Amino acid sequence: MSQVLYWPGRTSFYPLGNTSAVCLTEDLPPERNADVLLLGCGDPRHILYTVYADASISDEPRKLDFTCCDIEAAVLARNTLLFTLLADHDGSEDRQTSIWNVFYHMMLDEASLSLLIEQCRKLVLLAESMDSWRQGPYSHFIVMCNSDTLSEIGRFWKLWLGTSDFNTKQTRRFKERFQDGMKKIRKSFEDCRVITSARSAGPLAPVAFDAVAEQFELFWVTGLTNDGWKKTPSAVFKVVQAAHQQFNAWSKAVVRRVRNTSASSASFVVRMYAGEALAFCRALHPVNSPNELAMHSPTFSAPWKRTVVQLDNASYSPSAPSPAPTSFDVIETPCVLGHLGLHNLLLATTPLLRHSPSSTLHTKTSFRVANSPAEGIMERVCGDLSTISLLLGVVPSTNVSRFTTYFNSSVILSLAGGCPFATQHWERLAWKLVGFGHDTNAPQKALSFSPDQLTGMLFDIYLRMFSDEDLGKRMAAMSLDEPHALYKLNSLSTIRYTRRSFALLLAHIRTRVHCDWDRVMDDLHTLVLQNRTLINGSDFYQEMVTQLFLAGFRPSWLSPLAVQELRFEEDPPVFRQWRAVPEVVTVVLCETWANFRHNTFACISASFGKLEVSGQGENKAAVIVEDRTGIKGTSPLIVSFPILSTCLMIATGGTALLTDERWVHVLSRAPTSDSDTTDEVHPLVPPTLLDETDQGHPIHVKMDESNTLVKTLTAHLDIVHAAEQAALTSGCPITVEQASLDKAKLRIGEYQWIVPFPLPVDITNAKLRIARKSKYVEVVAPMVLALDDKRERRIAGNFRMTFDSGVPTLWGVHRVNLDRCPSFKLPGGQKAFDWLAPHINHMFSKRENMSRTQRVFLGRIPDTFTSLKDSLRTLLFLATGLVGETHAEFALCNHSRGELYATILVTGVRLDLASHTVVADSWIIPMSDDTLDGRRREIPPLVLVKTSTHESEAWRHLLPLFIERCRTWKHKPNCEYLVHNSIPLYPNAGSDPNKVPWCSCGMGVGTEALRGRYGSATAKYATRAAISPLFGVPYLEHAGTVEPADVPPAGPALTRCAACGKGDTPLSKCGRCKTNKYCSRDCQVKDWKTHKKNCVPT
């Protein structure tokens, strides 16, 4: 096992989440079918909401295939029960209410209990075997991944059904036990307010504190959500009522989808697997021939079990008629990261991601609020995030884009004084394959390192992975203030990794990195042996060498010949009956311990039961008859672990014990349960090493002096064609410029090449190595590791979109179905929306707020990102009426060039529930000459949102993303994006109104309401867009507070001079349109070139 085996005791139980449901297809183009893997799936609301909110571009919705893995079979039994109840839904409100009660309530009324028993009776019969389930009425959309899952799920249905046979005494006792359990819950929280579910309220979290705390107390008193309360409807009642309405709407969407799904179409499938998440991921890896890792570390279904994962051949055999997915477009891990460890999870799931720019792995974890934002993320990834991402081949999208369209509600909780989350915040990271926009048909570009630098970097990762063994860090934590000291000590006490984790990480890195690995491993062994920082480092050395061998790192001193020579030299009694001794064996301990000369082993498998042994020597095999009662039973504990056979040959203290077969057995392979044999194991695939002939020249990575940060990336380009070689050797000028965040454009005379890099680089500071005789050029570029500290102006590359099989794919901006987002409007009294202004202002980090303050009082120009956010703030404040009158018509204007380049019409403001933010339901209209005629008089005077030249270029890249994210129409075969092979169109055209950056495919689509409001000429050129705040990334920068009191509101010409921006002087209206205001005649004359295009007499 790569994760730590904890003693069986109280475990966390996650039947429901305390955050909002998310749309699992939000990162996928609407044309793509969705294969989704949910690990620790727990809460089925994600599936319900996805079916409800998933956008469709045709009458036929996309195929949705969900694979749900949870170690708690009870959760899967409850979820399967829910889906079958929805499949049998008769459409009545009473039935829907009963389904709500069965799903949420601890105490059931007669109608709901009757429904539960009736459904369990039906399901128990279907769960008798895989054949009976396949022949049942639900098998076309609910699939069991193996017979063990069906058996475990069916066991809970039997338990629930069994309550119907209780006599009066049993019923009373059963109810009393429930009530006693509820009393214990109330008592354990009687001295505190439980507000964890306030996370689901998003920006309204502070408003929801009282309601969720009261609801928690009432639920654990009554066992009900809100039924039976005799009070006047309160805030709690309204919250539950809203949740009930959502649940009903989502359920009805699932009912419609299930009824339109057949065995042949399979447009909606939910697959269930009961077992441990990492083991299931390993089982889904491509099957290969048995190897040492599978023999000595089989993939057991769960900790404390010896059942090897065996998936159903009817679904997972390559010859299956409709094979189940083994690679996925989306992998969601809502609750498993905290105890599994980030690297364990990434190593298990990354190989399952489909090779596509839209494929996404979501992780959710907590980060410490530290002095530096980077400290929290470094604790989790065991190093610099960009460096680790380069090694793993996946990167959080926000680490590249530097913004997010999700609002992190835990930021509010962190900033709220005295709240229980003041020392940490939660972050949902979307991991993407590196090389976004590169050729998806080609493998990821290989990397190369110098051996010394790679060794130093890997050793630094090793020290961080096992920092719990670093006594110095524990002592340093004691010097912190109490909250941070407790958090740090608790973090150091949480052990997430074993030496197998480190070995598998190195094996993964070797698949991506060219280097002298023999030298690297020899030097790494030396560093580990000499290190005294980790107090247990040397104790784990034998285990680390064993795990490295199993992962494919085989030192010369451990060859089969060397093992046999040592055997004949030492003549160990334990191997005297063996004809040939392998490099690795498995030790099995039964109710005993062994002295391995102060060596410790944590990569162990354990279970309770009876060990049955047969055979002798290398043919000895063991089977464990498991005791299902586990630690509560009377069966002995049986532990096994792999070890190098040479370690047993030279052991002295444990030799006698190793030959006492009452307590110890040494085997050629690990024991499994009585229902398994390791011959049937689906083993891990040995690392596929890089083939230099296929990869070409790798990207060379140069580290800094500490070997923790990447300093430069070097791309090598061979000049192969005769004409190009002639240009190179003739002395033509050679230049390089930034083509995108991770691409450079190299020019040699009239010839040019696009040079890709795996992650963003700074081409403006790149150097060229030119070999005119050898006919190659190398681009040496610094890797971009930090935010825009130099306040450079160009940020357009942060807004990224590329093609995936001819379909535009987004990066960093999630998709949203606007028609599924509830709309809202500020009432006359805005007290109920006091949360909105702070929410929008949370776009700005502390640094950005400081920059805005300096702009007002010192005249300093903020960086482009801050200016862009200010423009978004202006638009959202005015569209919602937060600063007075509501305005719906805006124009983006490059004030330095006097160009209006886009009209934005806001027809509504909606709540993006899953992302905890607001979105302006908008229509974008170009300001090109051919679109102005006929609509000048249809649109009222526009509010000008003034932008600089660099900000105008950023809007050119951002507007196509806002349009694409809410698309419900198909791109045409002659789409301008495809014709020009560019998104956006005409990059670097800035604010030129005649160079429209978005395609025309969506113009005039769905504009009926717009046509009635403004006119046909306006509607003809309008394209729908979803405009939302762009928030900072908490692990990159400290989150900002609410709007500083000293910074004036960002209102445009309505509250300030339309030309110079002054707002502290009397203003006069334009005499023609009565809209724009000016502080002087000079300003009005100066602004006329821009203003005359929209100055319509009133």
N, C-alpha and C positions, 0 to 999 in steps of 0.2 A: 504494500500500500504506500502511495506517495503522501497521503494525508496521515496525520497522527491518529493512532488508535486510543480513544479515551475509554476509561472504565465505564461499563454500562450503568447508568443511573438516570437522573432526571435529564431529559432532553427538551430542547425547544420544540414547540408544536405550532405550526403555521397553517391553520386551516383557512384563515382569512388574512388579507393584508391590511395595513393601516394607512396605505397610500391609495391614490386614485388608480382606477383601471387605466391601462394604456392600450392604444391601438398597435397591435403587433406588426402591422404592415406599413407603418408610417414611414419607413425608409425605402419602400419598394415602389417602382413605377407601377401604375395601375394595370399595365399590360402583362406584368409578370405574375405567374402563379406563385403561391407562397407555401413553402415548406418550412414549418416553424418548429423548433425544439424548445420546450420549456423544462428547465431543470429546477427541481424544488417547486413544482408548478403551483401547489397549494390552492391559491385563489382562482377559481374558474372565471371570475369576472373579466379577466383579460380577454378570454376567448369570446365571452358574450359581447363585450364592447367592440372587439375587433369585427365581429360579424355585423354589428349595428353600424359602425362608423366607417367601415372599409369603402373606399370610393370605387365606383365602377364607371367604365367608359363605354359600356355596351349593355344590351339587355341581359346578356349572360354574365353573371358575376364571376370573378376569378376563382380558381380552385384554391381552397384553404385546407391544408393538411397539417394538423397539430399533433406532435408527439410529446406526451406529458410524462415526465419522470418524477416520482416522489418516493422517498424512502418510507413514508407513512401510507400503507395500503388503505388505512381508514379514510384518508383524504381523497384518494382515488375512488373509493367505494361511494363516498358522498357525492363526488363530482359526476361519476357515471350515473348515479341515481338521479341527479338533477337533469342531465341530458336526456335520459329516458323518459322522465316526467314531461319534459318539454316536447319530446317526440309524440307523446300520447295526448298532448294538450287538446282539450275540446273547445278552447276559445272562451270559456266562461270566466267571469271575474272571480267567482268563488274559487275556482280551481287555481287561478293565478295567485290568489291570496294564500291558499293552502301551500302552494309551492314555495312562496316566500317564507311562510312559517316553518316548513320543514327545513329549509336551507339555513335560516338565521336563528330560530328560537330554540331555547333549551327546554321549554315547557310547551307541549302541543295541546291544542284543543281537539275535540273528538273528530272533527272533519279532517283535520290535518293528520292526526294519528292514523285514521282509517286509510287515508291515501298512502301514507308511508308503508303500512303493513301490506296493503294490497299490492303495491309496486315491488316490495321485497319478496313477496311470495312468488311473483312472476319471475323476478331476476334470479332467485335461488335455483329454480328449475333450469334456467338457461346456463347457469354457471357450473353445471355438473361436469362438463368437459368442453374442450375447444370445439369439438364437432357440434355439440348442442348449441354453443354460442353462435357459431357461424351459421347455423340453420335458423336462428332466431330473428325477430323483427328489427333488431338494432344493429346487426353486424355490418350493414352497408355504410354506417357512419361511425360506429364505435368498434375499434379493433383492439384486441388484447395482444400485447407484444410477445407473450409466452404463456405457457400453462401455469407457471408459478404465480404470475400476476393475477390471472383469473381465479386461481385457488385462494389467494390471499384476499382479494376483493370479495369473493363469494363468502368467505368466512365471516366478514362483517355483516353482510346482508343476512346471513343466518342468525347472527347475534341479535340484530334488530328485529328480525321476524320472530325470534324466540320470545321476545317480551310479550307477544300477543297470547302466549300460553301461560303467563304468570297467574297464579291464584291471588287472592286478596292480600295475603300476607307477603308474598313476593313482590307484588306491586307496591305495597306500602314501603317495604324495605328499599326497593329500587329508588323510589322517589326520595326517601330520606337520605340515601347516599348522595343523590344529586344535590339536595339542599345543603347537606353538610359540606360538600365540595364547594358550593357557591359561597357558603359562610367563610370558608378558609380563604377564598379569593378576596372577599370583602375585608377580612381581618388583615391580610398581608398588605393591603393598600389603604388602610384606614387613616394613616397619618400623612397621606399625600394625595394630590390630585392627579389622576391619570389623564394626560392630554395627548398621548402619542398619536391618536387618530386625527389630531388637528393637522397632521401632515397632509391629509387628503383634502383639506380645505384650501391648499395653495396660498395665494396672497391674502386670503381671509383668515389665515391661521390664528392671529391674535384675537380676532372677533369671535372665533369658534371655541376658544379655550373653555369658557364657562359651559357652553352647550355640550361639548364632548365629555367634559368631566362629569356633568350631571347625568348624561346618557349612560356612561360607564357604571355609575353607582346604581342607577335604576335597573339596568340590565341584569346585574348580578344580585339584585334583590328579587326581581320578578321572573327572570329567565326569558323576558320578552323584549322586543325592540321598542314598541310603543303601545301595543294593544292593552286594553284594560285600564289605561290611565284615565282618571276621572277629572283631571285638572282642566282648567281653561287652556286651550292650545298654547304651548310655549315655544321657545326657540328650538328646544329639543324635538318637539312634535313636528315642527316644520322641517327640520333637518332630516328626520326619519321619513317623513312624507315625501320629500324630494328624492331620497335614496330609493324609496319604494317605486316611485314613478319611473326613475331611471331603470331599475331592475325589470319593471314590466315592459318598457320599450325595448330593452336589449333582448329580453326573453322572446318577445314576439318576432324579432328579427331572426333569432335562431330557429324558431318554429317554422318560419317561412323557408329558411334555407334547408332545414332537414326535409321538409316535404317536397322540395325540388331536387333532392339528392337521391340517386339510385345507385345500385351496385355497379352499373355500367358507367355512370357519369362521375361518381365519387367527387363531387364538387365541394363537399364538406366532410372531412374525416377527422376524428379525434382518436388517437392511439394512446393506450395506457400501459405504463411499465412501472411496477413496484420494485424499487431497489435504489441503491446508492448512485448518485449522479455521475461521479467520475468513472465508476465501473461500467455504467451504461454507455458512456462516451467511448471508453476503450473497446467495448464490444461492437460498437458501430464502426470502428476503424476497419479498413479493408482486411479481409482474412488472408493470412499467409501460412506457410508451413510452421509447425511448432518450433520454438526456439527456447533458449535457456530461460528467458524472462517469463514465458508462459509456463514453463515447467516448474519453476521455483517460486513464482509470484503469480499464481492464476488470478483471473479476474473474478473475484467473488462478488456475489450480488449485493452484499452489505457488510459492514463491520460486524464482527462476532457471528458471522455465518460462513459455512464452507460450501455453499451451493454455488457452482460456477455458472456464470451468466450464459444461458443458451437461449437464443432468440428463435421465434417460431419460423420454421422453414417456409411455411405457406406465405409469409410476408417478407422474410429477409433472405431467402435463397435467391441467388442470381437468376435462377430459372423460374421464379414465381411469376404468375400471369400479370399481377399488378404489384410489383415490388415496393416495399415501404421505403421512404427516403432514408438514406444514410449520409447525405450531405444536405445542408440547410441554407436557406436564404436569411433566416433570422434565428438567433439563439438567445433566449431570454433566461436570465439567472436571477430571479428576484430575491431569493433568501439564502442561497447556498454559499456565497462568497465569504461571509464572516468567519466560518469555521473551517472552510476548505483551504483557504489561502489563494491569493490571486494567481500565482504562477502555476499551482496545481490545476486550477480551473482553466487558465489560458492554454496550457500545454495539452489538456484533454479536449478542449473545444475547438481551438483554432484549426486543426486538421479537418474538422467537420464543416467549416464554412465553405460554401460554394465559391468558386473562383470568379467573382463578379464585383464590380465597384459598388453595387447596392447592398451586398451581403453585410450583415451587421451582427455583432455580438454585444449584447447589453450586460453590463455588470453593475451591481449596486453595492456600495460599500461606504463605510464611514471614514472620514479623515479628521485628524486632530487639528483643531484651530491653534496653530503654532505662531511663533514670531514671524516666520516666513511661510507663505502659502505652499511653497515647494516642499517643505519638510513633511507635511502630512502625506502627500502623494509618494514621496520617496520612501517612507516607511512601508507603504503597501507594495510598491514595485521593486523594492530593494535596489534602488539606484536612480539615476537621472531618467526621467520618463522618456525623453526623446531617444536616449541611448538604448534603453531597454526595448523600446518599440522597434528600433532598427534591427536589433538582434532577433526579436520574436517574429517580425513580419506583420504585426498588427499595431495600430496606433489609435488612441482615442481621437475622434474627429475634432473635438474641441481643442486639442493640443495643437492642431494645425490651423483651424479657422480662427481661434482666439475669441470666439463668441459662441453663444448657445441660444436657441429659441425656446428652451425650457426655462421656467422659473423655478429655482431651487427654494422651495418653501422652508427648508431647514436653515437657510440663510437668515430668514426672519427670526426663527427660533433661536439661532445662535446670537443674534443681535439683541434679543429680548433679555433684559437683565434678570438674573435669578432663575432662568428657566433651566430644566434638567439637561438641555442639549447645549449649554453654553460652551462646552469644551470640545465639541465635535459637530460636524455636519455630514449629511448624507449626500452622495453624488452618484447619479446614474450616468455611467460612461457608455458611449457607443463606440465600440472598437471596429475599425475598418482595416482591410488589407492595405498595406503600404503600396505606393505606386498608383494612386488614384488617377484614372484617365490614361494609364499606359495600356499597351496591347494586352487584352484579356486572354488571348490565345497563346501568349508566351509566358513562360514561368517567371517568377520574380527574379530580378537581377541579383546575382550572387555578390557577396561581400568578400573583401580580403583584409587581413590585419597583419601587422608584424607580430611574431610570436610573443615577444616581451610585453607588448601593450595588451594583447588579448589575454595573456596570463594574468597581468595585473588587474584587468577589468573583471575577469571571472573570479579572482580571489576576493575582490571587493564585494561582489555579489554574494559570495559564500559567507563572508563575515556578516553581511546584512541579513541574509536569510536565517542565520542562526544567532541573531543578536540576543535572543533570550538566554544564551549561554555566556554573554559578555557581562562579567561582574562589574566592570567599570561603568557601563551604562546604567546599571541599577544604582550605583553609588551617585552618579551624576543626577539621576532623577530625584534623589532625596533632597537635593539642594533647590529644587523648583518650588514655586508656591503650591499650596495644598491641592487645588483642583487639577493643575497640570501634573503634579507629582503622582497623584492617584491614577490619573489617566495613563501616564507613561508607565508606571509600574504594572498596571493591569495589562497594558499592551505587551510589555515584556514577558508577562506571565502566560500569555496566550501563545502556545506553540502550534504553528501551522505547517511546518515543513519537516520532512525527514531527509536523510541523505539520498534516498531514492528520488525525491523531488529535485535535488541538485543534479543528480546524474541524468535524469530525463531532460532537464533544462539544457545541459551541455550537449546531449544527443540532438536536441532540436536545433541548437545553435550550429552544430556541425553540419546540418543539412543546408545551412545558409551561408556558411563562412569557409572560404579557402584559407588555409594556413598550414603550417607544419604542426599538425596536431600531436604527433608523437612527442615533439619537444615541449609543446604547451602542456601536455598532461604530465610529463616528467617534472617540469618546473612547478606545476600546480601541486603535485604530490609533495614536493620539497617544502613549499610554502605552508601547506597544511600541517605537515609534521613539525615544522619549526615554530609555528604560531603558538603563542601563549595567551592571546586575547580571549579566546573561548576556553572556558575552564574545563569543558568536556570534549574539546576538539579531538584530542589524541585518543580518548576513549571510544570515539565513533569511527576511528580511522579504518579498522577492519571492515566495518559495515560500508563505509564509503567506497573502499576499493572494490568490495563485492558488488555494490550497486552500479558502479561505473563499468565493471566487467559485463554485467547483465545488460547494460545499456549500449554495449558495443565497443567500449574502450578496452582493448586487450593488450596489456604491456607484454613486452618480449619475455620477461622473466616468468610469465604465467602461461607459457605454451603447454600443450599436452605433454610434450617430451619432458619439459622441466618438472611438471607435476609427477610424472612417473619416476624420474630420477630422485626427487625428494622422497617419494614413497619408499623406494628401495633403500635409501640412505637412513631414514628415520624408522622404518618398519612399524608404523603405528598400529596398535591392536585393532582399532576401530575399522580398518580397511583390509584386514588380513583375508577376509572371505571374498573380497572384490577382485575380479579379474582385471578391470580397468577402472581407474578413478577419474571422474570428470573434474574440470576446474572448479565447479560450484556444486555443492550438495545442500540438502535441506536438513536442518536439525529440528526434531520434534521433542518437546518437553512435556511430560505428563506429571503434574502436581509436584514439580521439583524445580531446582535452579541449577545452573552450571557455572563454574568459574572459568571464564575465557580470558584470564590474565588481564583483568580490569578493562575489558572491552565491552561496550554497550551496544545493544541492537534495538532500534525503534521500529524498523520496517518489519513488523511481525503480523502474523495472522493468528487469531485466537477464537476459540469457541468452547462451549461446554458439551460434553458428551462422552462417548466410549470409543477408544481407538482399537481398531481391528487391523492386525498386521499379518502379512503373508509373504513368503519368499525369503531369500537370503541374499546377502551381498548387494550388488548393484541392481538385482532383480527384486529386492524387497519393496513392497508397496504397502501403503496404509490407507485405510478408509475410516472416516469418522462418522459414527452414528450420532447425529446431533440431538441434544436434549432441548426441545422447544421452550421449556420453562426457563432456560438460560441461567442467569445468576440466582434466580429464585428456586431453582431445583437442587438436586443432590449430586449431579454428575460432576466429575472433575474438570478442571480447566486444562485445555490442551493448547499449547502454543507452538508455532513453527516459524522458522525464518531461514533465509538463505545465507550461506557463508562460504568463503573460499575453502576448498578442501585442504589447501596448504596450511591454513590457520589451525585446522584440527591435527595436522601431522606434527606440528611443532608445539602444540599445547601440552603442558605438563600437569597443571593442577586439575584439569578436568578429564584426563585420559581415562581414569578408572570409572568415573561416572558415565562417560560416553559409551562404554561397553556394557553397562548395566541396562539391559533392555526392559527392565521393569519400569524405568523412568525416562529413558532416552532412546531415541532411534535416529539413525543417520540414513537418509534416503536419497535416491537419485532424482526424485521429484517430490513436490509438495503433496501432502494428503488433501483429499477433498471429501465431500459428503458421500454417503452410501448410494446416492442417486446419480453421482457424477463419476466420470473418469477424465483425467487430464488429456487423454487422447482426443476428446471432443471439445477441448478448449478453443475459443477464438483468441489466438494470441495477439500481443501487440506486434505491429509491423516493425521489423528492424529498421534503423534509420537508413534512408536512401541518400547515399553520399552524392556530392556534387560531381557532375561530369564536366570537366573544363572544356571539352570539345563542343558541348552543347551550349554552354553558358557564355562563351566568348570571354571578353575581359571583364572581370568583376569590378565593382565599385570599391576602390581602396579607401579604407577608413583610417584616419590618423587621430589619435587621442591626445588629450592635453597631458601635462606632466603628471597629474594625479591618476591618469588612466580611468577616470570616471566620466568625463565629458568628451563628446566627439568634437574635434577641432575642425577638420576639413573632410570633405568627400571628394574623391578624384575619379572622374569618368574618362575612360580611354576610348578614343575613336580612331579606328584605322581608316585611312583614305584608300579606297580600293579601285575605283574606276580611273581609267587612264586620263581623261580630261581633268578630273578633280586632282589627281596626282600632279599633273602638269601645272595646274594653278598653284598648288602648294609649293612645288619645287622652284617655280619661277619667282617666288618672293612676293606674291600677292598679299595685300594686307589681310590680317586675320583678326576678327572681332568676335566678341561674345556679348550677348545681352539676355536679360531675364525674359523668358517666354511665358512662364507661369511660376507658381510657387516652387514647383519641383522639376522644372524644365528650363534648359538654357537653349538659346538659338545661336549656333555657331556659324559664322560666315567666313568663307575663303573666296575672295573675289566675288564672282557672281553665283557661287554655289553656297547652299546653306543646309544645315542639319539641325534636327531637334535632339538634344542630348538629355535623356531622362535621369533623374535622381530618385532614390526611394522616398526621401522626405524633403521638406523645404530647405532651400539653400539660398545664400545671398550672392547672386551673380554679380552685383555691382562691385563687390570686393573680391571677385574671383581672379585667379591668375591662370595664364595659359603656358603650357609646356609644348613647344613646337619642335617636332623632329622632321625637318624637311627631307633629309636623306632617308630616314627610316619610314617616312610617310605615315605619320600619325600625329594626333593632337590630343593633349590631355587638358581637361578643365578641372582646376583645383578650386573648389568653392567652400567657404565656411558654411557649416550647417546652422540654420536658424534655430537657436535654442531658447530664446527669451522673447518677451514682449517688445513692443516698439519703443525701446528705451531711448533711442536716438531721435524719436519723434519724426521719423521719416513720413512722408506724405502718402506714398502709394500703398494702398491696402486693397485695391481691387481684386488682387489674386486670392484674397481670403474668401471670396464668395465664388464657390466652385461648382461647376456642373460639367458633366462629361457624357459620352455616349456609352450605352451598354446594349450591344446588338442593335444599334440604330435608334435606341430610345434614350432620351435625356434622363440622367440620373443625378440626384442632388448629393451634396456633401455639407453637413453641418446645419441644414435646414430641414426639419421634418415635414412630411406631407400632412395635410389636414383636409377633411371633408367639411367645407363651410356649412353645407346644408344640415349637418348633424351637430353643429355647434349652436347652442342656444344664444339668441340675441338679447341684448338688454339696452335700456335707455335710462339715462339719469333722470330721476324725478325732480319735481320742483325743489323739494328739500333734499339736499345731497348728502345728508348725514349717513345714510345707509351705504354710501359709496366712498366713505372716508379712506378706504383701503386703496382706491384706484390710483391716486396721485403718488403715494409712496411706492406702489407697485411699479409704475412706469419709471419713477426715479431710480429704482434699484437697477436699472440698466448700467448705471455708472459705478465704477469701482472708486475706491478712496482716491487713487491717483487721478482718475478722470475728474472727480469732483473738485479736487485741488486745482486741476488745470482750468476748469470752468471758472473758478473763483479768480484765478490769476488773469483770465481773459477780461473779466469785468473790471477789476481794480488795477491791473498792471498793463492791460492792453496786449498781453501775450496771446498768440494764436494757438488754440489747442491742436492736438494731433488730429488727423483725418477721422479716425474712429470716433473720437469724442464728438467732433462736429457732426458726423453722420447720426450719432445717437441723439444729439440735440435736435436735429431736424425731425427724426422720428418722434421725439418727445413733443415737439411743436404740433406735428400732425395729429397725434393721439390726444393731446390735451384739447385741441380745438374741435376735433371730431366728436369728443365726448362731452364737450361743454364744461370742462373742469375750470376754465378761466373766464366763464361768462357765457356769451352767446355761442351756440353750436354752429360750426361751419363744416361744409361737406365738399367744397370745391377748392382744390389746391393746384398749384403749378410749381414744378421744380425749376429753379432759375439759376444759371451761372452768372452771378452778378458782375464778375470781372469782365465777361464777354458780352453781357446783355442778351443772353440766349435762354429762351424758355424751351425746355427739351422734353417735358412730360407733363400731362395733366392727370391728376388723381382725383377721382370722384369716390367719396366714401358714402356708401348707401346703408351702412349699419355697422355696429360694433358687437362682436360676439365673444363668448367665453370659450376658450380652448381648454376644456375641463381636464383632459389627460395631461396637458403640459403646464397647467396652473398659470395661465396667462390670458391676455385679451388679444383679439385679432380684429383688425379693421377690414371688413368686407368691402373691397374696393374694386374700382375699374380703372385701368391704365389706358390712356389715350396718347398716342404720339403727337408731337407738335410740328410734324413735318408739313411742308407747304401743301402737299396734296390732300392733307386731312383737315386743313383749317377752313376751307371754303364750305359754306353751308352750315357750319356749327358755331360760328362766332356769336350768333344771337341766341343759341339754345342754352348756353351755359352762363350762369350769373358770373359777376366779377370773381376772379380767382384770388385766393390767399397765396401770396408768393412765399415759397420756402427757399431762401437764398442759400446757395452752395458755392464752395470754392471750386477751382478747376479740378483738384484732386478728388474732392468729394463728389463732383459730378461724374468723374470716371468710376468711382465706387458705386454710385447709383446705377450706372450703365450695366454693371455686373450683377447688382443686387435685384433690380426689378425683374429680370427673367426668372430668378429663383422664386420671388414672391408669386409670380404667375404660374410657374411649373408646379409649385407645391400644392395648389388646389385644383389642378387640371382634371376635368371630367370629359375631355374630348381627345380624339386621336390626332397625333401629328400626321400631316399629309405626306404622301410620297415625295412631293416636291418642296417639303418644308425647307425654309431658308437656312435653318441650322445645318441640315444635311448638305444642302447645296454648297454652302460656304465652309462646311466642316469647322464650325466655330460657334461656341456659346460663351459670351454673347456675340451677336453680330457686330462687326466693325469695332473690335476692341481697340482701345486707345483713341477712339473718335471723340471722347469726352462728351461735351454737351451739344454737339452738332445735332440740331433737331431733325435733320434730313437723313441721319444715319441711325435708324431705329434699331435698338439692340435686341428686341425680342421678335419672334417669328409671328407671322400673320395667321397661323392655323387656328387660334382661338378668338380672333377678332369677330365680334358680332354674335358669338355663341352664347345662348342663354340670356340675352339682353332684353327680354320682354319688359321687365319692370323698368329698366333704364330707358327704354324707348318711350314709355309712357311718361316718365318724369322729365326727360330732357329733349327727346326728339330722335328721329331716325338717323339723322346725320351723325349725331354723337354716338348712338348705339352701334353704328356700322363699324367703327374703328376701335371700340372698347374691348378690352380683354380683362377678365376677372383676375383678381390677385388677392392674396391673403397677407396683409402687412401687419407685422407684430413687433414687439420690442426685441432688441438684440441685447441679451444680458451678458455680463462678464462671466468669466470662468473662475469659480472660487478657489480651485487648486492652483491657479496661475497668479491671481491677484486677490488682495483683501477686498471683500465685498464692501461696497459703499453704504453709507447710511442714507436716510431720506434727504431730500433736497436741502442743501445748506440755506440757512435763513438769509445769508448775505447775497445769494445769487438771484437776480431778478428773474421773473418768469420769462420763458423763451418765446413769448408771443411775437409774431412777425409784424407786418405793417399795420395791423389793426391796433396795436398798443405802442408801437414805436415808429420812428421815422422810417419810411420804406426804403430810403436811400442810405442813410448813415447809421440807423439803428438806435438813435437816441430815444430814450423814453422818459427822461426827467425834465422835459420842456414842453410847452404848449404845442400842439400839433394842429395843422389845418388839413381838411379833406380836399382831395382832388375835386375841382369844380365840375368835372364831366361825369365821373362814375360814382362820386361820393363814397368811395371805398378806401383807396390808399390815402395815407396821411403823411405829411411832411413837416419838418421843423422850419424849413426856409424855402424860398423860391429857388435858390441855387440847387438845393437837393432835388426839388421837383424837376427842374430842367435836366439835371444829371441823370435822373431815373427814367426820363421819358422814352428813350430808345427801347428800354425793356417794357415799360408799362403800357405803351401805346397799343401793343398787340392784344391786350386784354381790357383796355379802357373802353367800356361800353356805356354810353349815356344812360342815365336812369331817369 
